Amino acid sequence: MKVTVNKHTWMIPLFSLVLACSVSAQTPSPDQRAFDTEQKMTDDERFAMLVSLMGVNGVVQVRDPRIPAGVPMSAGYVAGVPRLGVPALVMSDGSLGITNPGYRKDDTATALPAGLVLGASFNPKLAREAGALLGREARSRQFNVQLAGGVNLARDPRNGRNFEYFSEDPWQSAVLAAETINGIQSEGVISTIKHYSLNVNETNRHWLNAVIDPAAHRESDLLAFQIAIERSQPGSVMCGYNQVNGAAACGSADLLNDVLKRQWGYKGWVMSDWGATQHWDFALKGLDQESGAQLDKLMWKDEYFVGPLKQAYDQGKLAKQRLSDMVRRILRSIYAVGIDQWGPAPKVDMARHRQIALDTARQGIVLLKNEGVLPLAADTNARIAVIGGYAQLGVPSGAGSSTVLPPGGYASVVSVGGSGIMAGGRNLYLLGPSPLAQLKKLLPKAQIEFDPGLDPAEAVLLARRSDVVIVLGIHVASEGFDSPSLALPWGQDAVIQAVASVNPNTIVLLETGNPVTMPWKDSVKAILQAWYPGQAGGQAIAEIITGKVNPSGHLPITFPADLAQTPRPELAGLGTSWGTPTTVRYNEGAEVGYRWFAKTLAQPLYAFGHGLSYTTFAYSNLSITGGETLSATFTVTNTGQREGADVPQVYLTQAAGDRRMRLLGFERVELKAGESRSVTLTADPRLIARFDVGAGGWRIAEGNYKVALARSAVAPVLTGSAALKPRLF
Ligand code: BGC
C-alpha cells in the first residue's frame, strides 16, 4: 500500500510505537509467553508434551492408564502442565464433523457433507461456517485440537480419501482449507492442516514412496499447503504416512526443517499422523510431536518419542535447544489460538448446524447433464421409479477416521471389510433422511415406487411402467483403500443401462466419493453428482430434483472418460499385500487434474469446473491487466428466468509462449433473474510463476500471458491477454 508522506507523518509512527509498547507490555506475544513458560518446565514436563496417546477404539482396545479418568476418549490426548496453566491437548477428528468411532457412547455430531461437496460449492464463506461449526462442536465436548484441514490434492481419481479433500487444484483447495481452519480457530480450537505432503494414494500408504520433481511439488501440493498456511495460521501441521522422494514425510528434514519451518517461517508444531513416527530421530528432521504413540509400537517397534527420544537426549544426541523448540512451538499455538483461555463450553445450536450441512449439500451437488427432464414439477402426478443405492434408507458417507455418527445414529451400516489395519472401518454408512422419503415429501401427488436395483431384470419391470426413473449409483470410498477402477461396483452400470434402455426419462443420481465412469452417459437424460452429501443430503437431493433449489455446484475434480486418460493408468502397488514397499511416480508433476488434460489434449468425461443450473449466465466486458501479476475484470449476468448462482473461473492458458493451464481465480456469484455483477479477480503470482529450485524462489518470465474466462476448464467463453514483467520472488 502506498503511503503519502507529509510533514506531520512522523508523529503517527511515534504515537503507534508508544501504543504498541504499552499494549505489548500488557499482553506478551504468544512467542514470548511460550518462551517464558517453557523455561519454567522440567524435562519430564517437556517430554510429556511431545507425545499423544490414542483413545480406545477398534485398534487400541484398552483404555491407556496414562490417560486420566474423565478425559473424553478421542484420537489423541497430550498431558498438560497444570502448575503452569498449560492445558492438556484433547484431539478429535476430523474435517467433516466431530467423529466418534466408538469412543464415547451415544455422542453424535453434525455430519457434514464430504470435503468435495464444499469444494464443489466454490464458496469460501460456507467453508468458514463449516469450520466454525466444527470449532463449536469440538469445544462443547472439551476437544481443543481438531484434526481437520485436509488439503491434499485429488491427484488420482482412485484415491480412497479424495472425498475428505477439496479439489485437484492448489488455489481452490488452499482457499477453502484456509477458511475451514479460520472457522475452527475463530472458536478458540486449534486446527491442523493435513497430511503434509503428497499423501494422495491410500495403497500401502505407510510404505508408499511418492516420487515427484521438487519444483513441481512446490507448484502443486506444497503450494496448496503454503497458501492455506499463510491464510489461516493453523496451530499444527500433520505430516503424512508416505515417504516423499525417499524420506518419510514425518522424517523429512527437507520438507519439515527447510521448506515448512525455514522457508515458510511456520511457527506452529508438526504432529505426525497416527502410526507415522518410525524413529526418534524424526525430531531432528522437524517432527515436534508423535501422535497415537501406541500405534507406532503396534505397527513399528516403539513409542519413539517416549523412551528412545529421552535416551537420545540423555546421550546428547538431541540438543536441549531443539527440545525447547519442540515444546515452544506447541505452547505458541496454545497461546495464539487461546485454548488456555476457555470459559464455559458454548451452547451449540444443532438446528443451525443442520442448516449449514444442508446449505453445503445444496451448493455442492453438481448437475452434470440435463436434457430437459429436470426439475420435476412439484405438482407432478407422474409415476416415478427410484431404483437402487439404498435410496430407501439414506445417503452414503465416506469411511475411515473422518466418518461422523449423525444425530439419531446411522440409518444403517453395512460392513464391507477388506485387508489391512483399516478394514474394520470400511463400511457403507447410510445417513438419513432417505432421498426416497424426501422425494415423496416434495412430490406429494406423484406415484413413487422403489426397487432395490440388485438385478437389472427386476429393475426394468418397474422402469417400464414408470414415466420417470431416478436410478442411483453409489460406492464406498474409504481411508486405507484405493479403488481398483472407476467403474461403479456391484453391477450398477448394468442396472442403469438396462433401465435407460426401457425408459427414455432416466435420471442418474450418483452418490460417490470420486469420479466414476459412465458407460450409459448418452442413454440417460440427466446426471446429478451428489457425492457424499451429509446428514441433510437426502433433503438437498430432493430439493434439487424438484427445483426447490437451483443447482449451483461445479466439479472440483476432473471426471476422466477412463483411467487411460490419467497420468497413471496402472497404480503401482495396487493388489500387493498390506506392507509391501511401493513406489508411485507422480510424473505429471504440477500438471494435476485439468492441467494434465490440457497438456495431453484429452477430452474428459466432465471437466473440472463444470456444473449446470436451471438458469443461464452470460459473461461480458472482460478486461485483463498485467504488470506484476494478472487481474481480470468481467461482468456476469443471469440471463435466465430464475435466481441462481454461477462460478465463473479465470484460467491462465498461455505463459510467455508456453501452453500452461492454471486456475487463477474463481468467484461464486448469486444473481436474481436479469441481474448483473462486475467481478475482479487478481491472481496470486505464484500461480503464474514457475518455481526455480536453484534460485529458491518463484520466477515469472517476461512476455505475454493469455487468460480465459470460462465455465469450466474446457469451456472458455472470453479470452484476453496482458504482458508481465520478469521477476524472481
Ligand atoms: C488419519 C488422520 C487422522 C488420524 C487420527 C489417521 O488414520 O490419516 O487423518 O487425523 O488417523 O484419527
Residues whose N, C-alpha, C, O or C-beta is under 5 A from the ligand:
A	BS01	BGC	A75 D93 L147 D273 W274 S401
